Amino acid sequence: MAKRNGKPFSVVCAFWGLVIASAVFVTSGIFHAFGIFTSVVNILNLVGKIALFLAVAICAFQFVKGKQTGWKVVYWVSLIVYAVGVVFGIVKFI
């Protein structure tokens, strides 16, 4: 049987989201600096933003899970606003 490392799922997601996003942003920055793969740069930026979004969303949900309804409303509104901002931010560059 596999040994568990005892870390909460949200902490693991936050770590890997940060690792993925940083690698993607560095790669897209290199591509952008050389002026190559411009459509790939946009896709990589979107992937990086989604990775950060998921990492933060999971951790934030752990925070508001036991809170009152007002906090949960703020959580969902913030997620929707971020998602819309990412979509419209990427769409205007493609």
ABEGO torsion letter per residue (X at the ends): XBBBAGBBAAAAAAAAAAAAAAAAAAAAAAAAAAGBGAAAAAAAAAAAAAAAAAAAAAAAAAAAAABBAAAAAAAAAAAAAAAAAAAAAAAAAX
